[in-house]
Amino acid sequence: MPDHSGPLAEAKRAHDEAYARAGAAARELEEARRARDEARSFIHTAMKCARQDGMTWTQIGAAIGVSAQAASQMFKRYAEGR
């Protein structure tokens, strides 16, 4: 019966554990990307409604924590699909 307790076996276990951690990290990153995309879509929809309700870019920017110019540019970039 082969010996599975030497340095090579330890290196393989360490590699397998690192691979599993990397897979978990990749899944977390993918989940974070989806959440970011959903949040951007939600913010864009809310910004569109806010503009239709007469809110200024200054008010919208203040509500989302950016300048009026940044809010306007963010809205334009999202509308253009960038």
N, C-alpha and C positions, 0 to 999 in steps of 0.2 A: 504494500500500500504506500503511495507517495506521501512524503512529508510536506504538509501545508502550513508549516510554522516558521519558515526561514525568512530572510530579508526580502526575497522576491515576492513571497506571499504577502508580506507586510506592505511592500510597495504597491502591489496590486490592490489591496484593500484600501490604501490611502488614495490611490487613483480613482477607484470606484466611488469612494465617499466624496471626493472632490467633484466628480462628474455628476453625482446626484445633487450636490449643493448647487452646482452650476445650472442644472436643469430646473431646480426650484427657483433660483434667482431669475432665470429666463422667463419662467411662468409668471413670476411676480411683476417683472418688467412689462410683459405683455398685458397683464391685468391693469397695470398703471397706465399704459398707453391707451387702452380702451376707456378707462375712467377719464383720462385727460380729453380724449376726443368727445366723449359724451358731455363733459363739462363745457367744452368749447361750443358745442352745438346748443346746449342749454343757454349759455351766456349770449350767444348770437340771437337766439329766439327772443330772449328777454330784452336785449338791446333793441331789436326790431320793434317789439311791442312798446317799449319805452319811447322810442322816437315817434311812433304812431300816436302815442298819448301826449306828445308835445314836450317831452323832456329834452333838455339841451345836452350837448356832448359833455359839458362841464358837470352837469348833474349825474350823467351816466358814468363818467370817469370817476367821480367821487364815490359812487356806489360800488364800483368794482376795484377801487384802489389805484387808479391810474389817472394820468392827465386827460384833459378833453381831447387833445391831439392823439394821444395813444389810443383812446377808446375809439375815435373815429377811424384811425388807421387799422385797428384790430378788426372792426366791423367790415371795412372795405376788403381787407385781406381774406377774411372768412367768406365774404360774399363772392369773391373771385376764385375761391377754392385753393388758396395758397396756405 
